[in-house]
Amino acid sequence: MMTTGPANRRRRLLAALFGAVWLAATGCAGERSADPGRFEGAPIILISIDTLRADHLPAYGYGAVKTPNIDALAAESILFENAYSHVPLTLPAHVAILTGQLPPANGVRNNIGYRYDAIKNPAITAALKTAGYESGAAVSAYVLRGVTGLSGAFDFYEDAIGSESGVALGQLQRPGSATLEVAKRWIGEREGRPFFFMLHVFEPHSPYAPTEPFRSAYASNPYDGEIAVSDELVGRFVAFLKEKGIYDRAVIILLSDHGEGLGDHGEDEHGVFLYREAVHVPLIVRLPGAMRGGERVKELVQLIDVAPTIASVTGVRPATPFAGHSLLDTSVGERPTSVYSETLYPRLHLGWSELRALTDARYQYIEAPTPELYDLVADPKQKTNVLADERRVYAAMKRELEAYGKEIIAPVNISPEEAQKLAALGYIGSTQGTGDDLPDPKEHIGEFEQIKHATRLTTEGRVGEALEIYEAVVAKNPRFADAWSLLATNYEKMGRNAEAVDAYKQALKSSDVVMYEVALSLGGLLLRMNRFDEAEEHAKLALESNSAGAHSLLARVALARGDFAVAEREATEAMSDPTMKARSSVILAQAYAKAGKTDEALRLLDSTRDEARRQGVRVELLDYARGDILATVGRNSEAETAFLAEIAGYPSNLSAYSSLAVLYLVDGKPERVDRVLEQMFAANPNRQACTVAAETLATLGNERGAAAWRKRASAMK
């Protein structure tokens, strides 16, 4: 451990004196043992700031952003200058933090395709429970939803982040301010009792959209703007803890799960590479009474050291030994000499080789088709591969890395029933094997950036241009599962449904793990194509991995078939998952309405809308469903308002335009029909919109107008 300067020595002495006074004043919640590093019963608070690079914090020497609240916390804490993550992805990184085990051991190695088993690989919360601790967590990202298995590690787990069609899973989030309010409520009910709480905020994860005043203050660097947002949240959380008398007696750990590329090596975000910008993370530990506050530790540490640190300070014993070591243990023999990191993302999603790395106090070795070795002391930005000049270092680190095992693609736990379903649909066994013959990610990162450019084009409504990019990428790299999925989505937008089905199937065949979310997207498309049996089969694929999503799709299939009792049952089942509750409530309301229970349906939609407003979230299809029900009972003015609200919030919902057009004709306003359909096409200039417009006019008896729209559709790509 390293402490410098007389000011820091005075701070440590005062902290020790204050800690002694605090210990004498506290009761059982925070009783100190004879061990000077133990605080039995102390509240344990873990603050996880997603995607935060260590070198973008003033506490780590960065000057372009102001983080006064994190700075103040760091001044009272032990700051670890060289802390590293084991995987640059949110779910596996958090599982490593909580279990104290590396990804190959805890079984979670990617954001999708893996499920955490809290029984086989218990988290630190299991050991804390034996000492009378309650555990809670509130998260801000969909990838950390409880059905990943994480909820099984906590007594309370709040993950009410709604899913939304057309938004990538990795970007589904809620504001950290909403998550903070959940944390404050839960903690506020447990004053004086031992507890562990994990607060997860997603700022500064992409898309970077800082709130004011940070949006204006950091207009040229929105990533830093979101760091400023997260700092403001930390300040509010600390103020709350002080107000409740918790702050000074708590162990507070602030960290990040991984960093962000920001283009340093060609990757804008994270998941592909293991360079320092992706795995070097902030890590600070504040002990009760600010003991040892101001220390800066240069020695190498790792995120799997967090769980054993919590065990050490609380005196609990885990059922199975941790792979990491307490951050507070100064014994030289107990500290790691290197940190293992991996990313399977390039292989599972992009058709490239997986990467593994070892980082020690001076070097980072990255195992890739073309291996790399960097001198982090002489070259912290990792611009020069020194492998050819440091053959002995390379050989030693390569041997050390081999001890972690070569087979890093662990088989996903698929039940025999699932295997049969997958085999019947043709999705098993397409790409399993070693990654020795796969391309090197650093040689193909440009393809990834092409995909991101195409995604931006899609957002701007330039779907045709995006489509050409996706088609070119998959032609060059048929294993690029994510590109196939995005291509399928764009085919859908263009109304090219048959091609979309084929592209979704290629996405499912291209990955070493089953991409259940893709199966659900395909199932939804098959439903819209009235291929009910196939839609049902794809829904059932996801029953074990995404139960709520599967039940939601099954409810929609039953609704389309007119089996309203089954639709009610499946929608109710889906509502048990907070991330799907609002959307499934809409389906349940639609089932009620079809079964003639109109009043019950409207009450459910109104309560769902009120709850969504309280949470500050939107619910896709809610206003459309209300409009549809209101129109059937003759409340046309209210129905019009509802359809317009759906269109304003979700301009890609073609059904809302179509229903509004029908309503206008029924309401004696035929002049508005064509205007609504043109508005639909302006917002969705594709073949599918033309087809919907033609079908709408044909339904209204306007065959001439329908023919004109069909002609438009045939003229489009």
Residue, then its C-alpha position, 0 to 999 in steps of 0.5 A: m500500500m502506498t500513502t504519500g505526504p503529511a496531509n494524508r498521514r494526518r487524515r489517516l490518524l484522524a480517521a482512525l480516531f474517528g473510527a474508534v469513536w464510531l465503534a464505541a457508539t454503534g450497536c450490533a449493526g457495525e460492531r467491530s471485531a478484534d481484527p482492525g479490518r473488520f466491521e461486522g454488521a456494517p452496511i455494504i453498498l456497491i455502486s456500479i457505474d457502467t462503462l466508465r473508463a478509469d482514465h476519464l475520472p479526475a481522481y485518475g488524472y483526467g481533467a476534461v470532466k468535473t466529478p466533485n462528488i466522486d472526488a469527495l468520496a475518493a478522498e475518503s477512500i482507498l483508491f486502486e490505481n490499477a484495477y482490471s475487469h475480466v470481461p468488457l460486457t455488463l452481465p458477465a462482469h457483474v457476475a464476476i464481481l458478485t461471485g469472486q470467480l472468473p467467467p470460465a468458473n462462474g459460467v457467465r461469459n456473454n450478455i446473451g446465451y448464458r444464465y447465472d446459477a446462484i445455487k451452483n455459483p453463490a454470490i457474496t450475498a449468500a455468505l452475508k445472509t448467514a450473518g443476518y444481512e438482507s440483500g437488495a439491488a436496483v439496476s438500470a440496464y435490461v441486460l442485468r434483468g433478474v431473469t438472467g439468474l441475478s435475482g436469485a442472488f438477492d432478497f430484493y431485485e428491482d429491474a423494471i426496465g421495459s423492453e421496446s421493439g427496434v431497440a438493441l438489448g444492450q441499449l435498453q435502459r432507464p435513467g439512473s435517477a429512477t434507479l436511485e429512487v428505488a435504492k433510497r426507498w429500500i435502504g430507507e426501510r432498513e435503517g440500523r439493520p445489516f444490509f448489502f445493496m447494489l446500485h447500478v447506473f447505466e450512464p455513461h453507456s451509449p447512446y450518450a444523451p446527458t441531461e441538462p445542464f451537462r448536455s450543454a456543458y459537454a456538448s462536444n463530448p457527450y460521453d464525459g457529459e454522462i460521466a458528469v450525470s453519474d457523478e451527480l447521482v453519486g452525490r445525491f446518493v451520498a447525501f441520502l446516506k448521510e441524512k439517514g446516518i448510514y454513510d459513516r458506518a458503511v463500507i462503500i465500494l464504487l467501481s465500473d464493470h468495464g471501460e469504453g473504446l472511444g475509438d482508441h483502437g478502432e472500437d467506439e464502444h466495448g465488447v470486441f477488444l481487451y485493450r486497457e481502455a476496455v478493461h482498466v476500471p475505477l475502483i475505490v473502497r471507503l471504510p467506516g469512519a473514512m479509515r485509511g482514506g486518501e490511500r492510493v494503491k498502485e499494486l495490481v488488483q481485479l474485480i474478483d477481489v471485491a467479493p472477498t473484500i466484502a467477506s473480509v470486512t464483515g467476517v463472513r465465510p463463503a461456502t466455496p473459496f473465492a478466486g480473488h483476494s481481499l483488497l485490504d490484504t497487504s500480504v505480498g503473497e496474496r496479491p495477484t501478479s496478473v489479471y485474466s480477461e476474455t471476450l467471447y463477443p467477437r466469436l458469438h456475434l461477429g464471426w471472429s476469433e475470441l480474445r484472451a489477455l493477461t495484464d501484469a504490472r508492466y505488460q499486457y499480452i493479448e492472445a489473438p490469431t496475431p498475438e500482441l504484447y504491450d509495455l504499459v509503462a513505456d507505452p500506456k496507449q498501446k500503440t506499439n506491439v513489442l512481442a518481437d522484441e520481448r520474446r521471453v516475456y511473451a513466452a512466459m505470459k503465453r504459458e501462464l495464460e494456457a493455465y486458464g484452459k484453451e476451451i473457452i467456449a463453454p457449452v450453454n446449458i440446453s435441456p434435451e427438450e430445447a435441443q430437440k426443438l432447436a434441431a427440429l428447426g435446424y438451429i443446432g450444431s452449425t458452428q461449434g468448434t475451436g476458434d483457431d481458424l476465425p479472423d482476427p478482430k483487429e483486422h476486421i473492426g472496420e466491418f463492425e463500424q460499418i454496421k454501426h454506420a448502417t444502424r445510424l442510417t436506419t435511425e435516420g430513415r435511410v433504410g435502403e442505404a443501410l440494407e446495402i451495407y448489411e448485405a455486403v457485410v454478411a456476403k463477406n462474413p456469413r458468420f456475422a450473426d448480429a449483421w444477419s439480425l440487423l439485416a432481417t430487421n431492415y427487411e421487415k421495415m422494407g416489407r420484404n418479410a420472406e427475406a427477413v425470415d431467411a435472415y433471422k434464421q441465418a442469424l440463429k444458425s451463425s452463433d455458437v449460442v442460441m440467440y433467443e431474442v432473435a428467435l422471439s423477433l422471428g416469432g413475432l414476424l411469423l405471427r404478423m405473416n399469419r404463420f401461427d404454428e411457426a411463431e408458436e414454435h419459436a416462442k417455445l424456444a425461449l421459454e427457459s431463457n426468456s420466459a416472459g418474452a416467450h409467454s408474451l409472444l404465445a399470448r399474441v399468437a393465442l389472441a390472433r387465433g381467437d383463443f382468448a382464455v389462453a391469451e389471458r393465461e399467457a399474458t398473465e404469466a408474462m406479467s410476472d417479469p417486471t421488464m415485460k409487465a407493461r407490454s404484457s398488460v397491453i396484451l392482456a387488455q386486448a384479450y379482455a376486450k376481445a372476450g367482451k370485457t371492455d370495461e376491465a380492459l380499459r381499467l387495466l390500460d389506464s392503470t398501466r398508463d398511470e404506472a408508466r407515467r410515474q416511472g417516466v417510461r413509455v409503453e409501446l402499443l398502449d395508446y393503440a390498444r386504448g384507441d382500438i377498444l374505445a373505437t369499438v364502444g363508440r368513443n370515437s373522439e377519445a379513440e382519435t386522441a389515443f391513436l394520435a398519441e401512439i403515432a406521436g410516440y411510435p411513428s413506425n406503428l403502421s396499425a395505428y395509422s390504418s386504424l385512425a384512417v378507418l376511424y375517420l371514414v366511419d366518423g364522416k371525415p373521408e378527407r382525412v383518410d388519404r392525409v393519414l396514409e400519406q403521413m404514414f408513408a412519410a414516416n415510413p417510406n417503405r414497401q410495407a407502409c404502401t402495402v398497409a395503405a393499400e389494404t386499408l383502402a381496400t377494406l374501406g372499399n376504395e379499390r382505386g386508391a388501393a391500386a395506386w398504393r400497390k403500384r407504389a409498393s411494386a416500384m420500391k426496392 
